[in-house]
Every structure is written in C-alpha cells, then in structure tokens.
C-alpha cells in the first residue's frame, strides 16, 4: 500500500520567495533612496510624498508577510514591531541622504510612517482573511487567530 505524498502548505512553499523578495525590495529601496537626484524624464509623476507612502506601505506588507509565514498569525506585537523597525529605518534613510547629495526632509519620514501604518493594517486584514477562509494554506500549527 502506497501512502499519499504529503503536500506542503502554500505558505511553506512560498516562504523562500516571500523572504527573498522582501529582502531584495528593501535593498532596492535603500539603494534608490541614496542615488543622486533622479533625472526628470524618469520621474514617476506621483509626487515625492506619494512615492514614500507607497514604498513604505509595500515594505510593511512584505515584512508582515514574512512574519506571517515564519511565525504564525499576526498580532498586535508583531505589527508594533514592524512599525518600530520601519519607523527607525525611515529615520535612518532620511538622515543619511545628505551624505549622498540628497535632501533630508522629515515630511518624507512622516509619509513613510503613514505608508507603514497603511501597510500593517492591510497585511493584518490579509493575514486574518486568508487564515479564516483558506486555512489549508498554512501549516496546522499556525492557523490559530490568537495574537
């Protein structure tokens, strides 16, 4: 009698992609925010504060997904940790830009924090909905919704 092959849950299979993707995105953010001013022909047209908001929202979602697939359901402690890490990184990012011929603008940091808050709320919702509606995507020990 042959046993059925065990199929690893989706999040277990995607874990390396999520971890590497988030690390690569974070590294790309670090490099791009420290390049000299970008020529106008490459400007996104979104505006500086919108770019900060979107960039840091995506970083927060990536970090939240990393925690979710590695540590289990997201709770308020994990979200506070993301906000702290991203807030400190954003301050570091802004304060080191003058070393590379760019301007330090603390309003950019506030846009970073707004994006971070939007990202953690989004990833919390995604995590809870997926765990409720698709528990088979997660290893059995990580499907509980307790914080």
DOKE-768916 format. One record per residue (C-alpha): x, z, y; residue number from 1. Coordinates in nm, 2 decimals. Layout:
// DOKE-768916
PT|c1|c3|c2|nr
PT|X|Z|Y|NUM;
...
***
This chain:
// DOKE-768916
PT|c1|c3|c2|nr
PT|0.00|0.00|0.00|1;
PT|0.14|-0.11|0.33|2;
PT|0.09|0.11|0.64|3;
PT|-0.02|-0.05|0.97|4;
PT|0.27|-0.09|1.21|5;
PT|0.24|0.16|1.49|6;
PT|0.18|0.01|1.83|7;
PT|0.33|0.19|2.12|8;
PT|0.10|0.26|2.41|9;
PT|0.11|0.02|2.70|10;
PT|0.28|0.27|2.94|11;
PT|0.55|0.34|2.69|12;
PT|0.63|-0.03|2.66|13;
PT|0.61|-0.08|3.04|14;
PT|0.82|0.23|3.12|15;
PT|1.16|0.04|3.15|16;
PT|1.01|-0.23|3.37|17;
PT|0.84|0.03|3.60|18;
PT|1.16|0.23|3.63|19;
PT|1.40|-0.06|3.68|20;
PT|1.15|-0.24|3.92|21;
PT|1.11|0.07|4.13|22;
PT|1.49|0.13|4.15|23;
PT|1.55|-0.23|4.24|24;
PT|1.28|-0.22|4.51|25;
PT|1.43|0.10|4.65|26;
PT|1.78|-0.05|4.66|27;
PT|1.65|-0.37|4.82|28;
PT|1.47|-0.16|5.09|29;
PT|1.80|0.03|5.16|30;
PT|2.00|-0.30|5.19|31;
PT|1.74|-0.48|5.40|32;
PT|1.69|-0.20|5.65|33;
PT|2.06|-0.18|5.72|34;
PT|2.12|-0.55|5.78|35;
PT|2.18|-0.66|6.14|36;
PT|1.87|-0.78|6.31|37;
PT|1.68|-1.04|6.12|38;
PT|1.65|-1.39|6.29|39;
PT|1.31|-1.46|6.44|40;
PT|1.25|-1.75|6.21|41;
PT|1.24|-1.50|5.92|42;
PT|1.01|-1.26|6.09|43;
PT|0.70|-1.18|5.88|44;
PT|0.47|-1.17|6.18|45;
PT|0.32|-0.84|6.06|46;
PT|0.49|-0.63|6.31|47;
PT|0.76|-0.37|6.26|48;
PT|0.53|-0.07|6.21|49;
PT|0.31|-0.26|5.96|50;
PT|0.62|-0.36|5.76|51;
PT|0.73|0.01|5.75|52;
PT|0.39|0.12|5.64|53;
PT|0.36|-0.14|5.36|54;
PT|0.72|-0.10|5.24|55;
PT|0.70|0.28|5.21|56;
PT|0.35|0.26|5.06|57;
PT|0.49|0.04|4.78|58;
PT|0.78|0.27|4.73|59;
PT|0.55|0.57|4.69|60;
PT|0.33|0.38|4.44|61;
PT|0.64|0.28|4.24|62;
PT|0.77|0.64|4.24|63;
PT|0.42|0.77|4.14|64;
PT|0.40|0.52|3.85|65;
PT|0.75|0.63|3.74|66;
PT|0.64|0.99|3.73|67;
PT|0.31|0.90|3.56|68;
PT|0.47|0.70|3.27|69;
PT|0.75|0.95|3.23|70;
PT|0.60|1.29|3.29|71;
PT|0.22|1.25|3.23|72;
PT|-0.08|1.28|3.46|73;
PT|-0.01|1.31|3.83|74;
PT|-0.09|1.63|4.00|75;
PT|-0.05|1.77|4.35|76;
PT|0.30|1.90|4.28|77;
PT|0.42|1.55|4.18|78;
PT|0.25|1.40|4.48|79;
PT|0.41|1.66|4.71|80;
PT|0.75|1.58|4.55|81;
PT|0.70|1.21|4.62|82;
PT|0.61|1.28|4.99|83;
PT|0.91|1.50|5.03|84;
PT|1.15|1.25|4.87|85;
PT|1.01|0.96|5.06|86;
PT|1.00|1.15|5.39|87;
PT|1.36|1.26|5.36|88;
PT|1.47|0.91|5.26|89;
PT|1.28|0.76|5.55|90;
PT|1.45|1.00|5.79|91;
PT|1.79|0.92|5.64|92;
PT|1.71|0.55|5.66|93;
PT|1.62|0.57|6.03|94;
PT|1.91|0.79|6.13|95;
PT|2.17|0.57|5.96|96;
PT|2.05|0.24|6.11|97;
PT|2.26|0.28|6.43|98;
PT|2.57|0.27|6.22|99;
PT|2.48|-0.09|6.13|100;
PT|2.39|-0.21|6.48|101;
PT|2.01|-0.14|6.44|102;
PT|1.79|0.09|6.64|103;
PT|1.67|0.43|6.53|104;
PT|1.30|0.46|6.61|105;
PT|1.13|0.77|6.50|106;
PT|0.79|0.60|6.53|107;
PT|0.91|0.39|6.24|108;
PT|0.96|0.71|6.04|109;
PT|0.60|0.81|6.13|110;
PT|0.49|0.47|6.00|111;
PT|0.69|0.54|5.68|112;
PT|0.51|0.87|5.63|113;
PT|0.17|0.71|5.68|114;
PT|0.26|0.45|5.42|115;
PT|0.38|0.72|5.19|116;
PT|0.05|0.91|5.22|117;
PT|-0.15|0.59|5.16|118;
PT|0.07|0.52|4.85|119;
PT|0.04|0.86|4.69|120;
PT|-0.34|0.86|4.74|121;
PT|-0.36|0.51|4.59|122;
PT|-0.14|0.59|4.29|123;
PT|-0.33|0.92|4.23|124;
PT|-0.65|0.72|4.21|125;
PT|-0.50|0.45|3.99|126;
PT|-0.35|0.72|3.75|127;
PT|-0.67|0.91|3.72|128;
PT|-0.89|0.60|3.67|129;
PT|-0.66|0.45|3.41|130;
PT|-0.63|0.77|3.22|131;
PT|-1.01|0.81|3.22|132;
PT|-1.11|0.45|3.14|133;
PT|-0.81|0.34|2.93|134;
PT|-0.66|0.65|2.75|135;
PT|-0.52|0.42|2.48|136;
PT|-0.27|0.30|2.74|137;
PT|-0.10|0.64|2.73|138;
PT|0.08|0.84|2.46|139;
PT|-0.16|1.11|2.32|140;
PT|0.03|1.40|2.48|141;
PT|-0.01|1.26|2.83|142;
PT|-0.37|1.17|2.86|143;
PT|-0.50|1.51|2.99|144;
PT|-0.61|1.51|3.35|145;
PT|-0.50|1.86|3.42|146;
PT|-0.25|1.89|3.71|147;
***
